[in-house]
Amino acid sequence: MTRTANKPVAKGLPDELHSGDRMTQEEFHRIYTKMPEDFKAELIGGIVYVASPTRRRHGKHHLLLGAVFTAYEANTPGVDAADNTTVILANDAEPQPDLYLRILPEYGGQSQTTKEDYIEGAPELVAEIAHSTHALDLNDKKEAYAQFGVSEYLVVSLKENRLRWFDLRAAKELEADAQGICRIRTFPGLWIDSGALLKRAYRPLMDTLTQGLASAEHTEFVKRLASKRK
């Protein structure tokens, strides 16, 4: 998230964040804005989680999945993609997901952009690259995303060498099709080749997405978004 300098910390609050601290979103946000630019922390269920340094494998998978989200955004008017962006979900939840994809509010989406340029409300799709955060991403964070309205959730589990895909509305884990493709329901045409992603095979990954973007379901989704534009 972007920090703003010279904001006072409320009386009685600490001036830095540590894993395990308990506080409200407002308290967390106020302190977080004063932390250094390279510092990352999240508030999940009222508990602070300070991120560990990220390894190369995390960064490589993050970059590749981000390329898929970016290409989908470029071909789908009304959709917004971003990485490492603060999302204000509730009084006890302020995560900073690795990636999100959302429908813009003027196209019928459920989240807003605040005047400080944060996201308020749940993006429709969230993705995390899980290694040191494996337990958090698949438990408390998944529950928070489900509770506050995220529709679908992707976790690139580096420990399991597996792409895990959840329909949070139905409270169930989904499986890729026989070809290993996850066809995201909330964003028709967003086809992710799980095998190619895990192998970091850029060309087949993007070829699969191209097929999804050329599908009738994606064409219909673009029309549906256009019809909802305010």
Backbone bond lengths (Angstrom), bond angles and torsions (degrees), N, CA, C in turn:
res aa  C-N    CA-C-N  psi(-1)  N-CA   C-N-CA  omega(-1)  CA-C   N-CA-C  phi
1 M - - - 1.458 - - 1.510 109.69 -
2 T 1.312 118.37 158.59 1.453 122.78 177.69 1.516 109.24 -83.20
3 R 1.294 117.88 128.83 1.456 121.64 178.96 1.515 110.24 -94.86
4 T 1.290 116.87 150.54 1.457 121.42 174.98 1.516 107.88 -116.50
5 A 1.295 116.80 133.68 1.459 121.05 -173.63 1.519 111.82 -82.00
6 N 1.338 114.33 160.13 1.470 123.35 169.37 1.521 114.06 66.15
7 K 1.347 116.72 25.77 1.455 117.87 172.62 1.521 108.83 -90.96
8 P 1.337 118.61 130.93 1.458 119.93 -177.73 1.519 111.70 -71.38
9 V 1.328 116.61 144.65 1.455 121.55 173.28 1.525 108.20 -86.50
10 A 1.329 115.90 135.86 1.454 119.62 -177.49 1.531 110.87 -60.79
11 K 1.307 115.98 147.90 1.450 121.92 -178.56 1.519 110.12 -58.44
12 G 1.327 116.44 134.31 1.453 120.37 178.55 1.507 114.41 91.68
13 L 1.330 118.59 -9.59 1.455 121.51 179.42 1.518 110.38 -96.02
14 P 1.352 117.52 151.83 1.465 119.41 175.05 1.518 109.84 -67.45
15 D 1.341 115.75 165.14 1.462 119.26 -179.88 1.525 111.54 -105.33
16 E 1.347 117.21 10.01 1.456 121.40 174.95 1.520 108.48 -152.14
17 L 1.329 115.85 169.32 1.457 121.38 -175.96 1.517 110.52 -112.12
18 H 1.345 115.40 141.92 1.462 121.61 177.16 1.521 108.69 -135.55
19 S 1.308 117.06 145.35 1.464 120.36 175.98 1.522 109.80 -55.99
20 G 1.322 115.31 133.86 1.454 121.29 179.65 1.515 113.97 97.30
21 D 1.351 117.97 -14.38 1.460 119.84 174.91 1.524 109.94 -59.74
22 R 1.307 116.56 144.16 1.465 121.63 176.94 1.525 108.95 -114.53
23 M 1.333 115.47 130.04 1.465 119.50 -178.77 1.516 109.72 -165.46
24 T 1.321 115.67 171.12 1.459 120.39 175.77 1.521 110.15 -82.32
25 Q 1.320 115.80 167.22 1.468 120.41 177.50 1.523 110.66 -61.10
26 E 1.320 117.11 -40.01 1.458 120.27 -178.70 1.531 110.70 -63.24
27 E 1.341 116.62 -43.93 1.462 120.70 178.44 1.530 110.63 -64.52
28 F 1.325 115.62 -46.23 1.466 121.26 179.55 1.522 110.99 -57.97
29 H 1.307 116.11 -47.95 1.460 120.85 -176.53 1.529 111.02 -63.50
30 R 1.316 116.21 -40.23 1.462 120.25 -178.96 1.528 111.08 -62.52
31 I 1.335 116.90 -41.91 1.464 120.36 179.85 1.524 110.49 -73.54
32 Y 1.327 115.79 -39.91 1.467 119.93 -175.77 1.529 111.79 -62.39
33 T 1.308 116.74 -33.66 1.467 119.51 179.52 1.517 112.57 -64.58
34 K 1.325 117.27 -16.24 1.463 120.94 -179.49 1.522 112.95 -98.44
35 M 1.332 117.25 -3.57 1.457 120.12 -177.24 1.531 110.96 -81.06
36 P 1.332 118.38 160.26 1.471 120.94 -179.95 1.524 112.19 -61.13
37 E 1.310 117.19 157.65 1.462 122.71 -176.32 1.521 113.21 -60.66
38 D 1.338 117.51 -31.63 1.467 120.12 -176.58 1.523 112.79 -89.51
39 F 1.323 116.84 7.76 1.463 121.78 -179.61 1.522 109.36 -92.91
40 K 1.336 116.92 135.00 1.458 120.35 178.39 1.522 110.18 -130.06
41 A 1.322 116.04 131.08 1.456 122.30 175.93 1.518 108.89 -146.30
42 E 1.332 115.41 160.19 1.455 121.56 178.81 1.518 109.34 -135.88
43 L 1.308 116.13 155.87 1.463 122.14 175.46 1.526 107.50 -115.29
44 I 1.310 116.61 116.27 1.456 122.67 -179.54 1.518 108.54 -127.79
45 G 1.329 116.91 117.96 1.455 120.28 -179.33 1.514 113.56 60.97
46 G 1.340 115.82 30.97 1.449 120.22 178.96 1.514 113.96 80.58
47 I 1.335 118.51 4.92 1.465 122.97 -179.12 1.517 109.40 -113.73
48 V 1.324 116.63 135.61 1.461 122.35 179.82 1.530 109.77 -82.89
49 Y 1.337 115.31 135.11 1.465 121.94 173.10 1.528 107.18 -124.54
50 V 1.315 115.90 115.09 1.459 121.16 177.48 1.523 108.39 -91.35
51 A 1.335 116.52 129.55 1.459 121.17 -174.50 1.524 111.56 -72.21
52 S 1.342 114.79 143.90 1.461 121.57 172.23 1.529 108.94 -81.84
53 P 1.330 118.20 162.71 1.466 119.92 173.83 1.529 110.22 -57.04
54 T 1.319 117.53 142.04 1.461 121.37 -177.02 1.522 110.96 -93.87
55 R 1.327 115.18 139.59 1.457 121.50 -179.25 1.530 110.82 -85.53
56 R 1.322 114.32 167.84 1.463 120.99 -178.16 1.527 111.27 -58.56
57 R 1.331 118.29 -42.94 1.466 120.80 -179.00 1.525 111.10 -58.01
58 H 1.332 116.06 -40.88 1.462 120.20 177.36 1.524 109.98 -59.91
59 G 1.329 115.68 -48.82 1.456 119.92 -177.02 1.520 113.15 -63.56
60 K 1.340 117.06 -38.96 1.459 120.22 -178.64 1.528 111.32 -66.80
61 H 1.330 117.69 -44.29 1.469 120.09 179.05 1.526 111.32 -69.18
62 H 1.320 115.56 -36.57 1.471 120.38 177.53 1.529 109.83 -60.28
63 L 1.305 116.15 -47.26 1.465 120.98 -178.78 1.525 111.26 -61.87
64 L 1.319 116.67 -42.28 1.458 120.58 -176.60 1.530 111.86 -69.00
65 L 1.327 117.04 -46.71 1.461 119.14 178.13 1.524 110.49 -66.20
66 G 1.316 116.89 -33.74 1.461 120.14 175.44 1.515 112.21 -62.26
67 A 1.343 117.30 -34.78 1.467 120.61 177.23 1.524 110.64 -64.35
68 V 1.323 117.06 -38.09 1.471 121.15 177.26 1.529 110.21 -63.88
69 F 1.325 116.65 -46.88 1.460 120.48 -179.55 1.532 110.76 -62.94
70 T 1.325 116.15 -40.92 1.459 120.11 -179.52 1.523 111.62 -64.31
71 A 1.333 116.77 -42.78 1.466 120.61 179.10 1.523 110.97 -65.41
72 Y 1.327 116.15 -38.10 1.471 119.01 178.00 1.529 110.23 -65.18
73 E 1.332 116.77 -44.03 1.464 121.04 177.86 1.528 110.75 -57.69
74 A 1.338 116.50 -43.22 1.464 120.82 -176.49 1.520 112.50 -64.71
75 N 1.318 116.75 -23.24 1.460 121.54 -177.60 1.522 113.60 -107.12
76 T 1.339 116.65 8.19 1.460 119.75 -175.72 1.526 109.61 -137.54
77 P 1.321 118.58 88.01 1.467 120.63 179.80 1.527 111.72 -57.47
78 G 1.329 115.07 133.00 1.457 119.85 -178.73 1.515 113.36 102.29
79 V 1.363 116.81 -1.19 1.459 121.94 -179.06 1.519 109.13 -113.83
80 D 1.317 116.04 143.16 1.463 122.23 -176.38 1.522 109.02 -128.26
81 A 1.340 117.18 128.69 1.464 122.86 177.79 1.515 109.60 -118.85
82 A 1.342 116.47 148.06 1.462 120.44 176.59 1.515 109.20 -161.83
83 D 1.338 115.06 164.86 1.463 119.54 175.70 1.523 109.94 -127.40
84 N 1.343 114.56 152.42 1.471 122.14 176.43 1.521 112.89 48.48
85 T 1.313 115.65 49.49 1.461 121.62 -178.18 1.527 109.68 -114.18
86 T 1.310 116.51 134.14 1.454 120.79 178.77 1.523 111.27 -63.67
87 V 1.332 115.45 131.33 1.460 122.68 178.55 1.527 107.93 -123.01
88 I 1.306 116.25 116.07 1.470 121.13 178.88 1.518 108.15 -90.16
89 L 1.333 115.62 110.31 1.470 120.20 -176.25 1.521 112.76 -98.29
90 A 1.327 116.89 -40.52 1.462 119.54 -173.69 1.518 109.21 -164.90
91 N 1.319 116.25 -176.86 1.456 121.26 -178.49 1.520 112.67 -65.63
92 D 1.345 117.05 -18.17 1.465 119.37 179.81 1.525 112.49 -124.92
93 A 1.327 116.86 17.94 1.469 119.13 -175.77 1.523 111.53 -143.11
94 E 1.327 115.67 117.10 1.458 122.37 174.21 1.540 108.00 -140.81
95 P 1.321 117.46 79.96 1.462 120.40 178.80 1.526 111.54 -80.10
96 Q 1.323 114.62 169.71 1.455 121.84 175.49 1.532 106.76 -134.60
97 P 1.328 117.01 77.35 1.465 120.19 -172.30 1.524 112.80 -62.98
98 D 1.329 115.11 151.80 1.461 119.47 177.25 1.524 110.63 -58.18
99 L 1.336 116.48 -43.19 1.465 121.30 -179.75 1.520 109.50 -147.13
100 Y 1.306 115.86 149.82 1.466 119.54 168.68 1.514 109.11 -140.86
101 L 1.321 114.71 159.43 1.455 123.06 170.87 1.523 105.69 -135.27
102 R 1.318 116.03 126.42 1.459 119.00 -177.32 1.517 110.55 -135.57
103 I 1.312 115.03 159.19 1.458 122.08 171.28 1.523 107.08 -89.52
104 L 1.324 116.43 128.37 1.459 119.82 -179.39 1.527 110.39 -62.98
105 P 1.334 117.73 147.61 1.465 120.09 -175.35 1.522 113.87 -59.99
106 E 1.339 117.11 -33.29 1.461 119.16 179.87 1.533 112.45 -72.17
107 Y 1.334 116.45 -9.11 1.464 121.42 175.22 1.534 111.20 -108.70
108 G 1.311 116.62 14.98 1.453 120.81 177.12 1.505 115.35 98.58
109 G 1.340 118.24 9.78 1.454 121.28 -179.87 1.516 112.87 -73.74
110 Q 1.334 115.35 164.70 1.466 120.84 -172.38 1.531 113.90 -99.68
111 S 1.329 117.99 -4.16 1.463 120.61 -179.81 1.526 110.36 -111.28
112 Q 1.322 115.12 162.62 1.458 121.62 -179.58 1.524 109.68 -126.39
113 T 1.320 116.82 160.13 1.455 122.01 170.85 1.514 107.88 -102.23
114 T 1.332 117.23 123.91 1.455 120.01 -177.55 1.526 110.63 -75.58
115 K 1.294 116.78 168.54 1.462 120.21 178.92 1.522 111.47 -67.01
116 E 1.364 116.82 -20.10 1.468 119.82 175.56 1.522 111.46 -88.24
117 D 1.350 117.49 2.61 1.466 123.96 176.77 1.519 113.43 75.21
118 Y 1.336 117.46 32.88 1.452 122.50 168.66 1.525 107.67 -102.70
119 I 1.331 116.56 171.23 1.457 121.61 175.08 1.515 108.70 -99.59
120 E 1.316 116.67 131.18 1.459 122.11 176.99 1.526 108.07 -119.05
121 G 1.309 116.58 124.91 1.451 121.29 -173.29 1.521 109.67 99.48
122 A 1.318 115.14 168.40 1.459 120.58 -171.49 1.523 112.97 -86.68
123 P 1.347 118.10 125.47 1.465 119.17 166.76 1.526 109.29 -61.95
124 E 1.312 116.34 153.19 1.465 118.84 -178.57 1.529 112.82 -69.95
125 L 1.327 117.57 -31.29 1.468 122.10 -179.69 1.522 109.18 -133.44
126 V 1.326 116.31 132.84 1.458 122.34 177.25 1.522 108.22 -127.76
127 A 1.334 115.94 143.97 1.463 121.17 177.15 1.523 110.03 -131.63
128 E 1.319 115.81 139.81 1.461 122.16 176.21 1.526 109.74 -127.62
129 I 1.325 116.26 144.10 1.450 122.42 171.81 1.525 105.72 -98.53
130 A 1.322 117.48 114.17 1.461 121.28 -169.78 1.517 111.73 -107.12
131 H 1.319 115.43 120.59 1.459 121.50 170.49 1.523 107.47 -137.57
132 S 1.319 117.87 -84.31 1.459 119.56 176.29 1.524 111.33 -67.29
133 T 1.340 117.01 -22.23 1.472 122.07 -179.10 1.531 112.12 -98.63
134 H 1.328 117.14 17.54 1.462 121.25 -172.30 1.529 112.76 -53.65
135 A 1.327 117.19 -51.64 1.464 120.89 -177.44 1.520 111.44 -64.20
136 L 1.327 117.32 -41.85 1.463 120.91 179.43 1.526 111.12 -64.88
137 D 1.321 117.15 -46.59 1.468 121.10 -176.07 1.523 112.02 -63.21
138 L 1.327 117.19 -33.91 1.466 120.66 -175.00 1.519 113.14 -96.56
139 N 1.319 117.27 1.75 1.467 119.84 -179.32 1.525 110.71 -129.47
140 D 1.330 118.13 -93.09 1.462 120.21 -173.20 1.528 112.79 -60.48
141 K 1.332 116.28 -40.57 1.460 117.79 -178.59 1.525 111.11 -69.84
142 K 1.316 117.03 -40.49 1.471 120.38 177.07 1.527 110.78 -60.48
143 E 1.317 116.04 -41.53 1.464 119.84 179.33 1.528 111.47 -64.94
144 A 1.324 116.50 -40.25 1.468 119.52 178.62 1.523 110.98 -65.52
145 Y 1.320 117.28 -43.41 1.456 120.25 178.13 1.528 110.62 -60.12
146 A 1.328 116.67 -42.13 1.466 120.30 179.05 1.522 111.19 -65.65
147 Q 1.320 116.60 -44.17 1.460 121.18 -177.06 1.513 112.50 -60.67
148 F 1.337 117.05 -37.39 1.453 120.29 -172.05 1.530 114.01 -104.02
149 G 1.346 117.52 12.65 1.455 118.47 164.40 1.507 119.03 109.54
150 V 1.344 119.51 4.34 1.466 119.60 173.56 1.526 108.25 -65.56
151 S 1.320 117.37 132.47 1.465 121.06 -175.27 1.523 112.57 -81.66
152 E 1.335 116.51 -49.24 1.458 120.52 -179.03 1.521 109.87 -131.58
153 Y 1.326 114.35 152.78 1.464 120.48 -172.25 1.522 109.04 -139.73
154 L 1.331 116.01 128.96 1.462 122.50 176.81 1.519 108.96 -113.79
155 V 1.322 115.75 135.07 1.455 121.36 174.89 1.522 108.22 -128.45
156 V 1.327 116.13 115.06 1.462 120.51 173.35 1.521 106.35 -83.46
157 S 1.324 116.12 99.31 1.463 121.38 -176.16 1.524 109.14 -86.26
158 L 1.326 116.50 104.90 1.458 120.62 -179.15 1.525 111.17 -73.10
159 K 1.329 117.30 -28.83 1.465 120.05 177.71 1.528 111.12 -68.06
160 E 1.314 116.92 -38.13 1.461 121.76 -178.58 1.521 112.62 -92.65
161 N 1.348 116.38 -8.84 1.467 121.86 -172.15 1.526 109.62 50.35
162 R 1.321 114.70 57.05 1.469 121.38 -171.73 1.519 110.04 -151.48
163 L 1.316 116.25 140.82 1.462 121.38 171.05 1.516 107.75 -94.49
164 R 1.321 116.01 117.28 1.464 120.31 -179.64 1.530 108.83 -103.92
165 W 1.322 114.70 138.44 1.462 122.28 -169.46 1.522 108.44 -132.01
166 F 1.325 116.62 124.42 1.455 121.35 -174.80 1.529 111.17 -123.67
167 D 1.328 115.79 136.30 1.457 122.64 166.45 1.522 105.34 -94.64
168 L 1.329 116.48 99.77 1.461 120.09 -174.48 1.523 112.20 -72.64
169 R 1.312 117.44 -24.82 1.465 120.00 178.09 1.521 110.78 -67.91
170 A 1.319 115.88 -38.73 1.464 121.07 -179.64 1.523 112.15 -93.16
171 A 1.321 117.41 -2.69 1.463 123.14 179.83 1.525 111.97 55.35
172 K 1.344 115.30 49.57 1.462 118.15 177.61 1.521 110.64 -146.84
173 E 1.327 114.08 154.76 1.454 120.23 176.13 1.518 109.18 -89.99
174 L 1.323 116.02 136.70 1.456 122.32 -178.25 1.524 109.94 -102.59
175 E 1.324 115.58 160.79 1.454 121.64 179.11 1.525 110.08 -117.36
176 A 1.315 115.66 147.36 1.462 120.45 173.50 1.521 109.54 -65.52
177 D 1.336 116.88 160.92 1.458 119.86 178.71 1.531 110.72 -74.72
178 A 1.330 116.51 -174.87 1.461 121.02 -175.29 1.522 112.45 -61.31
179 Q 1.314 117.63 -24.38 1.467 122.03 178.27 1.534 112.28 -89.99
180 G 1.321 116.44 2.71 1.457 120.23 -179.84 1.506 113.88 80.54
181 I 1.333 117.39 20.71 1.460 121.48 -176.84 1.530 110.51 -101.60
182 C 1.320 115.64 128.99 1.466 121.60 172.42 1.527 107.50 -92.92
183 R 1.310 116.28 115.28 1.468 121.43 179.78 1.528 107.63 -100.38
184 I 1.318 114.66 97.26 1.462 120.44 -171.42 1.528 110.20 -61.82
185 R 1.306 115.98 129.97 1.468 121.02 -172.89 1.525 112.47 -77.41
186 T 1.326 116.69 -39.95 1.462 120.10 -176.86 1.516 111.81 -70.60
187 F 1.330 116.81 -26.99 1.460 122.12 -179.98 1.527 109.27 -124.69
188 P 1.330 116.81 82.65 1.469 120.58 -178.43 1.526 112.03 -53.32
189 G 1.311 115.16 137.68 1.457 120.63 -178.19 1.513 113.71 91.59
190 L 1.322 117.81 -10.56 1.461 121.32 175.08 1.531 106.88 -82.80
191 W 1.313 115.64 90.76 1.453 122.86 -178.66 1.518 108.51 -103.90
192 I 1.328 116.55 123.04 1.460 121.84 -176.64 1.522 109.13 -117.97
193 D 1.303 116.29 116.98 1.465 122.61 177.08 1.529 107.38 -78.40
194 S 1.328 116.40 103.22 1.463 120.28 -173.58 1.526 112.17 -63.56
195 G 1.336 116.80 -39.24 1.456 119.77 179.35 1.513 112.05 -63.86
196 A 1.327 116.46 -43.64 1.463 120.45 179.30 1.524 111.05 -65.37
197 L 1.315 116.70 -38.44 1.463 120.06 178.85 1.522 110.55 -63.06
198 L 1.329 117.09 -46.45 1.460 120.36 -177.36 1.525 112.06 -67.62
199 K 1.337 115.75 -31.32 1.471 119.62 177.39 1.525 112.25 -85.22
200 R 1.320 115.66 -3.83 1.467 122.83 -175.69 1.529 110.72 57.22
201 A 1.337 115.01 44.45 1.464 121.98 179.51 1.522 107.80 -96.77
202 Y 1.313 116.41 95.98 1.457 122.09 -171.16 1.520 112.62 -62.17
203 R 1.334 117.88 -48.59 1.465 120.42 -173.26 1.523 112.81 -61.04
204 P 1.353 120.46 -53.20 1.466 118.31 178.59 1.530 113.22 -63.62
205 L 1.323 116.00 -31.45 1.469 119.06 177.56 1.521 110.46 -61.79
206 M 1.333 116.50 -47.04 1.453 120.33 -178.51 1.524 111.67 -74.58
207 D 1.328 117.99 -30.35 1.469 120.35 175.95 1.528 110.58 -63.12
208 T 1.337 115.84 -40.38 1.468 119.82 177.91 1.522 110.95 -64.57
209 L 1.329 116.38 -42.27 1.467 119.23 177.97 1.523 110.50 -62.74
210 T 1.321 117.60 -40.14 1.469 121.18 179.30 1.519 110.79 -59.17
211 Q 1.321 116.69 -39.89 1.462 120.40 176.46 1.525 110.74 -63.10
212 G 1.309 116.24 -41.67 1.459 119.52 178.51 1.512 112.53 -63.91
213 L 1.333 116.02 -40.62 1.464 120.03 -179.99 1.527 112.04 -67.31
214 A 1.332 116.56 -24.46 1.468 120.65 178.85 1.527 112.76 -89.13
215 S 1.323 117.24 -0.79 1.458 121.17 -176.08 1.524 111.75 -76.09
216 A 1.325 114.75 158.09 1.464 120.56 177.53 1.523 111.06 -64.24
217 E 1.317 117.62 -33.25 1.466 120.55 -178.80 1.530 111.55 -65.88
218 H 1.342 116.34 -35.84 1.460 118.48 177.63 1.521 110.85 -70.72
219 T 1.331 117.02 -41.36 1.461 120.79 177.64 1.517 110.86 -58.20
220 E 1.322 116.19 -43.47 1.467 120.98 179.90 1.527 110.84 -66.71
221 F 1.332 117.35 -37.77 1.465 121.38 179.29 1.528 110.53 -63.87
222 V 1.329 117.09 -43.53 1.468 120.92 178.53 1.523 110.39 -60.38
223 K 1.321 116.68 -42.02 1.468 120.56 177.87 1.527 110.78 -64.07
224 R 1.322 116.10 -40.75 1.460 120.15 -178.97 1.528 111.09 -65.09
225 L 1.325 116.62 -41.53 1.459 120.09 176.99 1.538 110.99 -62.50
226 A 1.331 116.50 -43.61 1.466 121.19 -178.95 1.530 110.71 -60.85
227 S 1.332 116.04 -36.67 1.465 119.78 -178.36 1.521 112.72 -69.98
228 K 1.361 116.12 -21.91 1.458 120.61 -178.50 1.528 112.96 -93.27
229 R 1.328 116.11 -6.28 1.462 118.78 -174.47 1.518 111.33 -61.75
230 K 1.316 115.54 132.08 1.464 120.50 -179.29 1.532 109.51 -89.20
